[in-house]
Amino acid sequence: MQLTARERQVVTLLLAASSPLTQASLAEATSVSLRTIQRDLKGIEKELAKINVNLQRLPDQTVQLRGDTHVLAQYVKTDTHRDYTSDERQQVLLVRLLQEREPVKLFTLSSELRVTAATISSDLDKASQWLETYGLQVVRKRGYGIEIQGAEERKRRALSGIIAIHFNESELYEVLYEENVHNQIAERLLHIVDVERVKEVSHVIQTEKPALFPYIADQSLIALVVHTALAVKRLELGEIIMMDTDQLEALRKMEEFEVASMLARALEKQMNIRIPGEEVGYLAMHLRGARISGSQSLPFEEQNAELIGRIKTLIYGVEKELNTSIYGPTLVQDLLAHLKPALYRIRQGMHISNPLLQRLQNDYETLFNIVRGQAQVAFEPLQLPDEEIGYLCLHFGSVLERRKRSHHVSALVICPSGIGSAKMLASRIEQEIPEISTIKNASLLELSKEKANYDVIISTVNIDDMDRVFHVSPVLTEQEVKEIRQYIRGLPTKNPTKTQDQPSA
């Protein structure tokens, strides 16, 4: 039996329902048209017949399941396939295209990701903007296909950037040092580089570390493993770095080249591959950017993985002082796009002008000082001028302002039908009621203990004698959404941070 992602979503809703569901409510819950859901139901009916479960469509346009649904429930529960979010889908598209040597047809990508060609085109529009920061271009031609054009070095930097943005240090640490990698981490990383290959590269580097670079910082060591694992995979795909002869000869004279040569020989022996001189030079360039005691460092803005690591340090430091969560891939990408040219200008001694500087320092003193202090830590030894701190302050302020303008409401979700139904309902709440920023699934047994900690309680079963409770169907109808949002609008607005002097629009 095989079900598409949306078909599994429909089946999950039907399994959780205590009475027949209308086709219209299923269409609304899965964000498709009534005609699409009717077509999906035909496919579901055909697949369910294989396990003797009947999809019954009643005259009043409602649908229910009939038969022994135990096997079906187990299938839905254990099936590991999941839908991608828009960000995840863009990541998969980027990695797929970056690793292809030939153009890929739009139809192929659409079929693989089980979305429409229009959705793929929209994702590519967004991904193209990100690729431009790496000097890469998405080329789309009718009858030709889609490909990413640019130098191999830039493609590797983009792949490294994807890993740095979408995987935090604790997840990468788990990949490198834990025997059993969490399934979701392995699944996400598998699109980029094989987990076992990463571990093999890590083992070689760890073995050579005491002799070659004993004082390398942990953050730089992780970046070195990622860089090297990507290089090995690209070599296996036949993609080789091209390097100017004069540049390669200049690198050969540096101490990092000798270190890179010894590491390359160890990798060749362990992994049965050949690493050409240009690749050794590329590895030497990365070693120059790593934070190793006694070595001359390449400006860290020339190493995307290193710069993204520092950006994350900045974000986490600001989060800690503000006592709020603001991290997100969009903020990382925005700061990366801003800081790469800005740091170059700072190193070159170029003047930076910020007409808003005085206002920011006067009106938003606390936020400004926090960003300045954390920037000194994150970008040491480089000192960022106040003009640049002001621009960083605007990036953080815009995130905080978006949070401040909306309600920050917590919801407790009670859905006894099963974890699949509970997650489905929570997902619908996230989509339809953005004012709710915190959602927790709980059982009826946990209700008395948890109820005091949440602003609103949303339950698929009747709960008597309790205020702020909304009894909803598993598919969460439009009327139910309207009633919950009306209640939320009557709640007092919460400021998500303790800081009072944040920028306002």
N, C-alpha and C positions, 0 to 999 in steps of 0.2 A: 504493500500500500504506500502510495506517495501523495502527499498533499503539499500544495504551495504554501508560502508563508501566510497569505491572507486566508486561504482555505482552513489552515490550522487555527487561525484566529476565530473564524466563524464557528468551527467545531467546538472550540473552547467555550465560547459564549453559550452554545446550545447545551453543552454538558453541564454548565453551571446553572442553567435556567430551571426553575421549578415549574414553569408553565410554557406553552408555546410562545415563540418570539415572532414578531412581525418581520417581514422581509425589509420593510422600510427602516426598522430599528437596527437591523444587522448592517444595512447599507450605511446608516449614520455612524454606527460604532466603528466601522472599518474605513470610513472616509472615502467611499466610492459611490457611484450612482446606483439606482435601483436596478437598472438593466445589467450592470456589471455583477451585482450580487446574485441576480437570477442566473447569470451564466456560471458563476462560481458554484451555485447550488447544484447545477447539473453535474459538474465535475466531482463535487463531494459525494453526490448520490452514487455515482459510478464506483468511486474508490471504496466507499463504506460497504457496498454490496459484497466486496471481497472478504469482509470479516462478518458477514451476516448481520449488519446493522442497517436499519431502514431509515432513510431521511424522508420523513413524512411531511408533504406540503398540503396544507388544509385549504378548504374553499375560501376561508376568510383571509387568505394571504399570510397566514402564520406558518411557522415551521417548527418541527420537533423531532427528536430522535426516538426510535423504537427498536427494542431488542437488547441483547446483552452488550452494554457499552463499556464493560470492564476493560477489554482489550484495547478499545479505542482510547479510553482515559489513560491507560498506561503508555500508549504510543505518544499521545500529546505531552504527557509528563516527562518522558525520557528523551524525546526528540531534541537534538542539540542545535538544530538550525534556528537561526533567529534573523529578524529583519535588521537591516542597517539603518542607523540614523543618517541624516543628511551629511553630517561631518564624517561619519565612518565610511559612507559610500564614496565621498570625495577622496578619502584616503585610499580606499581600495582601487578606485579608478586611476589615481596618480601612480600608485605602485605598479599596477598592471601595465600602464602605458610607458612608464619609465623603464620597465624591464623588457619591453618588446623591441625587437630589432626591425620589425615590419609594421606598417599601419594596421590598425584594428578597425573592423567595420562597426558602425554604430549599432547595427542590429545585434552583433555578437555581444557587445557590452550590455545592451538592454536585456538580452536573454539571460546572460550570466547573473545579473543582479536582480532580475525579475521585476523590472520597472519599465516604464514607457521610454521611448526614444526621446521624448520631450524632457523627461526628468533627467536623463543622462546629459542632454544638451545644457540644461540649466546648471547641473553640477559642474560641467566642464567650464562654463562661463565663470563660476566662482573660483574653481581650481586654477584657471588661467591667471587670474590676478595674483594668486599666491606664487605661482611658478615664475612670474616676471621678476620677483625679488631675487631669484637665483639665475636670472639671465636665460631662462628657458621659454620656449614658445609652443603653444598647442596649435597644430596645423590640422584643419578639417577641410576636406575636399570631397565633393560628391563623386562617388565611384572610386575614390582613392582610399578613403578611410580616415582614421585619426591617429596622429602620432605626436610625440613630444620631440622637438628639435633643439639641439644645443650640444655643447661639449660634454664628453663623458665625465669629466671632473665635476661639472655643474650638476649633472644628473645624480652623481653620488652624494654631493652635498645636499641636494633636495631630499634624497632618500634618508640621509642621516638626520635632516631637519624634521622629517615626518616622524621618525622614531623619537627624537628629542621632545617634540611637541605632544605626542600622544601617549608617551610612556613616562611616568615619573620615576625618580631614582630608585625608589623602593621596589618597583616592579622590575626594573632592569637588574637590580641587585638580586632579586629572586631568580631571574633567568640565569645569572652568572654563578650563583653560589648555592642555590637550593636544588636538591635532587629531583623533587617532584614539583614541577612548575604548574601554577594555577592554570586550569584549562582555558579560561577566558584570555589570560595573558598570552598563552601559547598560540591560541587561535588568532588573536589580533596580530601577533608578531609573524606568524607563518606566512602572511601575505607579503612580507618584506624579505625575511631571511629565516632559514630553518633553525629552530631552537637548538637542535643537537649540533648543528654546525657552529652556532654561537658558542656553545659550551666547549666544543673542541678547540676553537680559536682561543677562548678564555683560558683553557688549560695550558696551551702553549705559552701564552703571554705570562700567565702566573708562574710557570716554570722558569722562564727567562728573566722575570722581573728582578730577582735579587742581584743578578750580574749586570743587567743592562740599564735598568732605571729603578733602583731601590727606593728612591724618595718620591716617586710619582704620587700626586694627590689622588684620592679615591675617585673623585669626579672625573679627573682626566684619564684615569685607568679605564673606567667604564666607557668613556668616549673613544679611547683607543681600541677597545675590544669591538665596539660597534663599527667603527671605521674599518678595522681590519676584516671583520666578518663580511661586511658589504663588499670590500675589495675582492675577497676570495670568491664570493658568489659571482661578482661581475666578471672576474677572470674565467670562471667556469662557463659563463654564458658567452665567452669570446669577446667581451667588451674590455678594451685595454686603454689605459691613459696614454694620451699623446703628449709629448713634452718636447719643447724646443731643445736642440742639442746644447746650446750655450747655457740654458737654464739648468739642464741636467749636470753639465760639467761643473757649474758653480755649486750645486748641491753636493757633488762628490767631495768637495773640499771641506765640508762641514762635519763636525763630530757626530751630528745626528744621523748622517748618512751611514757611517760605520755601524752605529747602533741598529739602524733600520736594516742593514745588510745581514747582520747576525740574526735578527728576528726573522727576516725573510728566509734564511737558510733553515731555521728551526721549523718554520711553517711548511716549507717544501718537503722536509723529511717526514713530518708528522702527517701531512695531508695529501702527499703524493701529487703535488702540483708544481708548476714552474712559474716563478715570479720574475718577470723581466726587469731590466734596469729602471725603466720609467716608473714602474710600480714601486720599486724601492725608493726612488726619489720622491714619489707622492707620499709614501709612508714617512720618509724623513721630514717632509714639510709638516705633516701632522704632529710628529714628535716635537718639532720646534714650537708648536702652539700649546703643547701640554705643559702643565705646571710641574716641572721637574727641577729639583734643587740643583743649582749650579749651571743650568743651561740658559741660553739666550732665547727669550720667548718671542714668537711671532705675535703680532697684534691679535688679541683674541676675537676682534670683530671679523677677522679673516677666516675664523673657524666657526661655522654655524653652530655645531654641537656645543662648543665651549661658550659661545655667546648666549645661546638659549639656556644653558645651565646657569649662567650669571643672572639672566633675566628672571628665571624661576626663583633664584635666591632673593632677588629684589622683591618679587611679588610676595613670597612667603614671609619675608621680614616685615613688609608693610601690613600684611594680614595679621601678623602676631601683635603688632602695636595697635592696630585698629580694633582688634578682637572681632574680626569678621572674615568671612570667606569671600574672596574676589577672584580666585584663580579660574582661568578658563582658556581653552585653545585660542579663542579670538583675541584675548588680551595679549597672550604671548606673541601671536603673529603680528599684531599691531605694534607692539614694542620692538619686535625684531625689525620690522620694515622701517621704523623710525630711527632706531639706534645704529644700524649698520652705517648709513651715511653720516649720521651725527658724530659717531665716535671717530670716524675718519677725519672729519673736519677738526675735531678737538685735537687729535694727534698732529695734524698739520698746522695747528696754531691759528686756524681761520676764525674770524670773529663770528659769534653767534648772537643774533639780535632777538629779543623777546619783548614786544611792546606791552605784554600783559604782566611782566615780572613784578612790578611794584604793587599792582592790585592783588596778585596772588600772595605775595609776602604779607601784605597788610590784612586782607580779608580772610585768608585761609591759612593762617600761620601754622596751626597744628599739623595739617596734612602736608604742607610744604616742608616743615622741619623733619617729619617722619620720612618722607621720600628722600630728602637730602641725606639724612643719616644712613638709611639703608642702601642708598646708591654708593656711598663711600665704602661700605662693606662689600657690596656685590661687585663693584668695578675696580677695586683696589688692584694695582697701584695707581690707576688712572683717576684723576680728580675731575669730576664733572662741574662745570661752572653753574652758577645759579640760574643763568638764562636757560640752560638745558634742563635743570631740575624743574623749572617752571613748566616746560613742555611735558615732562614725565608726569608732573602733578595733574595736568589736564587729562591725560590718559586714565589715570586712576580715578580722578574726580568724575569723569563721565560714567565709569562703571558704578561708582557709589551713588551718583545722582539717579541712575536708572533704578537702582535698588530702593533709593529713598522715596521716589515718586510713587511706588506701588505699595500695596498692602503686603505685609509679610505674615501670612496666616499659616498656621500649622493644622493639619488634618489627620485624624485617626480613622483608618479604613477598616471596617469589620465586614469580612466576606467569608463565611464558613464553608463555601462550596469547594475550596481548594486553593492552593497557592497560585495556580495558573490563572484562575478567575480573579483573584485578589490583585495580581500584578497587572492584569488586563484593565481592571477598574482603575487602579492607580495611574496607569498610563493615560487613560481617558481623562482623568481629573487633571493631570499635568497639561494635556493638550487644550482642554476646554476652559480651565479655570487657572490662568497663570498667576492670579493673586495668591494662590496657595503655593508656598515655597518649600514647605516641609510636609512630607507624607510618610506615615508609618502604617504598615499592615499589622493587624493584631487579631487575636481570637476573642471570642466572647468571654473566655475565662480571664483574659488580660484586661478587659474593659474597665473594671472597677479600679484597677491599679493605675491605668494609663490615662483615664478620661480627664483628669484635672490638668494634664500637661498640654492639652490641645485646644485650639480655638473652635474647631468644628468636628463633629463626628459624622461620618458618612457610612451607612450600613445597608447591606442588602437584605437584612432581616429586621423585623419590627423590634424596637427597643422602647419600652414604655417608661413613663415617669422620669424622663431625662430631657433637659433642654439642649439646645444647639445640635440636635440629632436630625439627620435627614435620611429618610428611608428611600433608597433608590433601587432601580433595576440594575443588573450587571452591565447592561450596555450604556447606562447613564443617558437618559433622553434629554432633548433640548429643553423641555419644561423643567426638569430637575436641575439642569445647569443654571437656568435662569433664577430659580428659587434660591439656590446656594449662593450665587453671585450677589443677589439682592441682600441676603443676610450679611455677607462679608462687607458690603459697602457700608453697612451700619456699624461695623466694628471700628474702634479707634485705630488710626494709622500708627504703625510701629516704625521707629527708626532702627535700622539693623546694626548700627554701630554706636559706640560710645562717644565718637568724635562729633562735636557740635559745629565746627567751622569747616564744613565740606562745601565745595563749589556748588552753586545752583545755576540753573540755565538762565 
